[in-house]
Amino acid sequence: MNKKGHSLKYLLALFIFSFWSGAFAQTRLPDIPLGQYTVEQQRAAQEFEVARKKAPWGPFAMLMYSPQLMNNARAMGDYLRYNSAFDSHLSEFAILITAREWSQDYEWYVHYPIAIKAGLKPEIAQALKEGRRPEGMSEDETIVYNFTMELQKNKQVSDTTFAKTESRFGKKGAIDLAGIAGYYTFLAMEMNMARHPIPATAERLPRLPQ
């Protein structure tokens, strides 16, 4: 092999190593052992357990480095997941759209089975996973998809999409849907920043062109 061939081979190997080492690097914010909690963290964990009936887990365990933020986030999540203007099927659809746009593996890993159980068709989720606009969406799913994707891609919502959302779900629905997209964007940003891990058996989302 000539000198140019060796150089290209080296650059390719360096690129692959940099990509995979970054993608699978250790978490920057490992879970804090319970015995090392500060008084503030202990109090926050107790409040979390009262609300969720279990100890902080997943992104909430990571957010324990900022315990007040963690519990404020938990409270917002309680409303958006369980009491918003949207049923579980549509709210979980919006969550998966957000997870896909942020390539957030843990968010997808947790919410994919919930979305399917709530009634989202697997082929719609698969299209999302592959970065395609799903075919065969219901009218409500189409509204949620357009609204959430416009926020993620364009950072705003068109008049047409807003009007359809308001007509179907009301002004409260528009507020709540933006809230769901924003809340799970917040969690995605936190977990991407921290390189939050997923179980070894979990499948990672394919990375899409930026």
SVG drawing of the C-alpha trace seen along z (x, -y; Angstrom):
<svg xmlns="http://www.w3.org/2000/svg" viewBox="-62 -32 66 39">
<polyline fill="none" stroke="black" stroke-width="0.4" points="0.0,0.0 1.4,-3.4 1.8,-6.4 -1.5,-8.0 -3.4,-4.7 -1.9,-4.5 -3.0,-8.1 -6.5,-7.5 -6.7,-4.3 -5.5,-6.1 -8.0,-9.0 -10.8,-6.5 -9.8,-4.6 -9.5,-7.9 -13.0,-9.0 -14.6,-5.7 -12.8,-5.6 -13.9,-9.2 -17.5,-8.6 -17.9,-5.4 -15.9,-6.5 -18.1,-9.7 -21.3,-7.8 -20.6,-5.2 -18.5,-7.2 -19.2,-6.8 -21.9,-8.9 -20.7,-12.2 -23.2,-12.3 -23.5,-8.8 -26.2,-8.1 -25.4,-9.4 -25.2,-6.6 -28.0,-7.0 -25.5,-7.2 -23.9,-10.2 -27.1,-12.3 -27.0,-15.8 -29.9,-16.8 -31.4,-18.7 -31.1,-15.6 -32.6,-13.4 -35.6,-15.8 -36.0,-15.9 -35.9,-12.1 -38.5,-11.7 -40.8,-14.2 -40.2,-12.2 -41.1,-8.9 -44.4,-10.4 -45.4,-11.5 -44.1,-8.6 -44.2,-5.7 -40.6,-4.9 -37.1,-6.4 -35.7,-8.8 -34.7,-6.8 -33.5,-7.4 -33.2,-11.1 -34.5,-12.0 -31.7,-10.2 -29.3,-12.1 -31.1,-15.4 -30.5,-14.8 -27.3,-16.8 -29.7,-19.7 -32.5,-18.4 -34.8,-21.4 -34.7,-21.3 -35.4,-17.6 -38.6,-17.8 -39.8,-20.8 -39.2,-18.8 -41.0,-15.8 -44.0,-17.9 -44.2,-19.3 -43.9,-15.8 -46.7,-14.6 -49.1,-17.1 -47.9,-16.7 -48.0,-12.9 -51.1,-12.3 -53.3,-15.4 -52.8,-17.3 -55.4,-17.8 -54.1,-14.8 -54.7,-11.1 -51.7,-8.8 -51.7,-7.7 -51.2,-11.2 -48.9,-12.5 -46.6,-9.4 -46.6,-10.0 -45.4,-13.6 -42.7,-12.2 -41.4,-9.8 -41.2,-12.6 -39.2,-14.6 -36.9,-11.6 -36.3,-11.0 -35.5,-14.6 -32.9,-14.7 -31.7,-11.1 -32.3,-10.4 -31.9,-6.7 -33.1,-6.4 -36.3,-8.5 -37.1,-6.3 -36.3,-3.1 -38.7,-4.0 -41.5,-5.5 -41.7,-3.3 -43.4,-0.4 -45.7,-2.8 -46.7,-4.4 -47.4,-1.0 -49.5,0.1 -51.4,-3.1 -52.4,-2.4 -49.7,-3.9 -49.2,-1.7 -45.8,0.0 -45.3,-1.0 -45.8,-4.7 -43.2,-4.4 -40.9,-2.6 -41.2,-5.4 -40.3,-7.9 -37.3,-5.9 -36.1,-5.9 -36.6,-9.6 -39.5,-9.4 -42.9,-11.1 -45.3,-8.3 -48.0,-7.2 -51.5,-6.3 -51.7,-8.6 -55.1,-9.5 -56.3,-13.1 -55.3,-13.7 -51.9,-12.0 -51.4,-14.2 -52.1,-17.4 -49.8,-16.3 -47.0,-15.3 -47.2,-18.6 -47.3,-20.7 -44.5,-18.9 -42.2,-18.6 -42.7,-22.3 -41.6,-23.3 -38.6,-21.0 -37.5,-21.9 -38.6,-25.5 -38.8,-26.6 -42.3,-27.9 -45.7,-26.7 -47.4,-27.9 -50.8,-29.6 -52.4,-26.7 -51.0,-24.1 -51.9,-26.3 -55.5,-26.8 -56.0,-23.0 -54.6,-22.3 -56.7,-25.0 -59.9,-23.9 -59.4,-20.2 -57.9,-20.6 -58.5,-24.2 -56.0,-26.8 -55.3,-24.6 -54.3,-21.9 -51.9,-24.1 -50.3,-25.1 -50.1,-21.5 -48.7,-20.1 -46.0,-22.7 -45.4,-21.9 -45.0,-18.2 -42.5,-18.9 -40.6,-21.4 -40.5,-19.2 -39.2,-16.2 -36.8,-18.4 -35.5,-19.5 -35.0,-16.0 -33.4,-15.0 -30.9,-17.9 -30.0,-17.0 -29.5,-13.3 -27.6,-14.0 -25.4,-16.5 -24.7,-13.9 -24.4,-10.9 -27.0,-9.2 -26.7,-5.4 -29.2,-2.9 -29.3,0.8 -26.8,2.9 -29.6,4.9 -31.5,1.8 -31.3,0.7 -29.9,-2.7 -31.7,-5.0 -30.0,-5.2 -28.2,-8.6 -29.8,-10.8 -27.9,-13.4 -27.8,-16.8"/>
</svg>
